[in-house]
Amino acid sequence: MTKTQSTTSVCAIVLAAGLGTRMKSKKQKVLHEIAGRPMVCHVLAALEEAGVMRSVVVVSEGSKDVKDAVAPRPVAVQARQLGTGDAVKSALPLLEQTEQEVLVLFGADPLISSQTISTIIARRQAKDNPAVVVLGFRPNEFENYGRLIAAADGHLDAIVEAKDATPEQARIDLCNSGIMAIDGKRLPDLLSRLRNDNAKQEFYLTDIVRLARQDGAICAWVEGDETELLGVDTRADLAEAERLIQIRLRKKALAGGATLIDPKSTFFSADTIIGQDVVIGPNVFFGPGVNVADNVVINAFCHIEGTDLCEGATVGPYARLRPGAKIERGAKVGNFVEIKNAVLGTGAKVNHLSYVGDAMVGANANIGAGTITCNYDGFLKSRTEIGEGAFIGSNTALVAPVKIGDGAIIGAGSTISKDVMGDDLAVTRAPQKSVSGWAKRFRSERQAKKNALKK
């Protein structure tokens, strides 16, 4: 199912109020990142890809960081942790009366796909009009999960918690993920009838299946993939989610026409864009905000974030590209080079051992080894402008703000703090002088002293 008009009546409630104490972190659980993106934002992105453009995020009190992360989406506050049913109830005032389908998902289930979300919506919109559709799955280890009790006609009779299952029910491997699609018109009534007369004194959302069946409505289920339904509760879960999403992102890059020399050592962010005929060497890490055009070569051991790599650019090995970097068509960034908030023009070269920050480097300019743009004076950042075809000699310091004109040449070892006009030569090193025979006399004197000390 793709984005269609049928999804305009769908609203998602994303439960993100859990404190995540098992994460052993001051950061709220849903803000922990996989592939460079907070977990809750993965869920929201999957919803939007499925065409669900309205979401309400349920948070705990004082969750400013979560509110900021999900903005501008509306946020409902669950004042006390009284169960999933209570969490969904706290979002009701933010729903519109026209909502025909309400999805309930979890902010710490970051691997849910848009295809699975679309499948749930489609089942809710089927002709038999199920009141509740539950996403089930078949995990390898299912002892601790609630079981879906399916009827012979394919409908859902009940959800049974693991502790309440009979020996026969305990053998069922179809388990409850907790993700649901619910008839929006029925939802307020179903929630109002939930009771907390259980061991935890919580309001369980799963009870709405029983209540809907009591009303004579049918319920249904669809089956999802276990790898999409990993709930992240611990650091170990977080690492496993990272592993799984990297597999997904690598497959996407390969299917899109990129070559990964060693896929297992290449790490992408969720928003990384990779063109065709891109070659990526081993041990390359992409942070957020990277756009790689066609025919780019990224050699081994590079760290890239917030960067645009234009067609035919070459990077690395051992290069670091920081936010704001743009490497134009055919430009080259070599080994042990760092680029930050700077544009490297078409065909320009920074081949080794240099730092270029807060700068504009013109087309076909050549930056020699050991060049540094001195962009920070301890208080303010300033820019360096290097003209087209300029040549910057090795071991040069360009003290910003400074402009190097088109075609200018800077002699090696210079410190440039004043503008250089186009086609000029600028050199600041001290004049060279030679003392005839000095080295020979020096060696003779020192050797004599050494010999005397030995005696």
Secondary structure, DSSP 8 states (H G I E B T S, - for coil): --S-GGGTTEEEEEE-----GGG--SS-GGGSEETTEEHHHHHHHHHHHTT--EEEEEEETT-HHHHHHHTTS-EEEESS---HHHHHHHHGGGS-TT--EEEEEETT-TT--HHHHHHHHHHHTSTT--SEEEEEE--S--TTS-EEEE-TTSBEEEEE-GGG--HHHHT---EEEEEEEEETTTHHHHHHT----STT----TTHHHHHHHHTT--EEEEE--GGG-----SHHHHHHHHHHHHHHHHHHHHHTT-EESSGGG-B--TT-EE-TT-EE-SS-EE-SS-EE-TT-EE-SS-EE-SEEE-TT-EE-SS-EE-TTEEE-TT-EEEET-EEEEEEE-TT-EEEES-EEEEEEE-TT-EE-TT-EEE-B-SS-B--EEE-TT-EE-TT-EEESSEEE-TT-EE-TT-EE-S-B-TT-EE--S------TTHHHHHHHHHHHHHHHHH-
